[in-house]
Amino acid sequence: DSDSSVDKGVNLLTCEWPNTALDEDIFGLSICSLVRDFYLLAKKKGNPVNRYSRLLSSFSILIGCMTIQIFLLSQVKRFVSAKAVHDVRIAYDKFEDFMYHGHTRVLTEAPILERRGIGGELG
């Protein structure tokens, strides 16, 4: 019986997949909406204009959310992380100068001095 379906040019492959709950956030909503609308478009069910408009709105919301996240991450890096790294470098420069009793070499010039200790017996 399966040979006759291959002879007619019809080769059906079905796969069962268990349903799992999606996260209740914008990404879960996007996945649900996109899969549902693409599936119903492929089955030619419903008004295609409505389906395409929902696909467009789902993609727009998803891209907008990702854009906001990227912007916020860049601002955290700019205002929070950069200041913390700057303060740690200044503190570490003072630590190196104190621990090596002035026997240090300068890695970078002013306005930010980054001294590192000279090791060995004389250091």
C-alpha positions in Angstrom: 0.0 0.0 0.0 2.9 2.4 0.8 4.4 1.5 -2.6 1.3 2.7 -4.4 1.5 6.1 -2.7 5.2 6.5 -3.7 4.2 5.6 -7.3 1.6 8.3 -7.4 4.2 10.9 -6.4 2.7 11.4 -2.9 5.2 10.9 -0.1 3.6 11.8 3.2 5.8 12.0 6.3 4.0 12.6 9.6 5.6 13.3 13.0 4.0 13.5 16.4 5.4 15.9 18.8 4.2 16.4 22.4 2.8 19.8 23.4 4.8 21.8 25.8 3.9 25.0 27.5 5.5 28.2 26.2 6.9 30.9 28.5 4.4 33.6 29.3 6.4 36.4 27.8 6.7 38.3 24.5 8.8 35.5 22.9 6.3 32.8 23.8 3.6 35.0 22.3 5.6 35.5 19.2 6.4 31.8 18.7 2.7 30.8 19.3 1.4 33.5 16.9 4.0 32.8 14.2 3.6 29.0 14.2 -0.2 29.3 14.3 -0.4 31.8 11.5 2.1 30.1 9.2 0.3 26.8 9.7 -3.1 28.2 8.9 -1.7 30.0 5.9 -0.3 26.7 4.6 -3.7 25.0 5.1 -5.4 28.0 3.4 -7.7 28.6 6.4 -9.1 32.0 7.2 -8.6 35.3 5.6 -4.9 35.6 4.4 -4.9 39.4 4.8 -5.7 38.9 8.5 -3.0 36.3 8.8 -0.3 38.4 7.1 -1.2 41.4 9.2 -0.9 39.3 12.4 2.5 38.0 11.1 3.6 41.5 10.5 2.5 42.7 13.9 4.2 39.7 15.6 7.5 40.4 13.9 7.2 44.1 14.7 6.6 43.5 18.4 9.4 41.0 18.5 11.9 43.3 16.7 10.8 46.2 18.9 11.3 44.2 22.1 14.8 43.0 21.0 15.7 46.6 20.0 14.8 47.9 23.4 16.8 45.1 25.1 19.9 45.8 23.0 19.6 49.5 23.7 19.3 48.9 27.5 22.3 46.5 27.5 24.4 49.1 25.7 23.4 51.8 28.2 24.2 49.6 31.2 27.6 48.9 29.7 28.1 52.6 29.0 27.0 54.0 32.4 27.5 51.2 34.9 30.2 48.8 33.8 32.5 51.5 32.4 32.5 53.5 35.7 33.1 50.3 37.7 36.1 49.3 35.5 37.5 52.8 35.8 37.3 52.8 39.6 38.8 49.3 39.9 41.8 50.4 37.7 42.4 53.4 39.8 42.3 51.3 43.0 44.5 48.6 41.5 47.1 51.3 40.5 47.3 52.5 44.0 47.6 49.0 45.3 50.5 48.2 42.9 52.3 51.4 43.9 51.9 50.6 47.6 52.8 47.0 47.4 56.0 47.5 45.3 57.1 50.6 47.2 57.3 52.7 44.1 59.2 50.1 42.1 56.6 50.1 39.3 56.5 50.6 35.6 53.9 52.7 33.8 51.8 50.8 31.2 49.7 53.8 30.1 50.3 57.5 30.4 48.2 60.2 32.0 45.4 60.9 32.6 45.0 57.3 33.8 48.2 55.8 35.1 48.3 52.0 35.2 51.4 51.0 37.1 52.5 47.4 37.5 55.1 46.1 39.9 58.6 45.2 38.8 59.2 41.6 40.1 62.5 40.0 41.2 64.9 40.6 44.0 65.0 44.4 43.5 61.2 44.8 43.0 
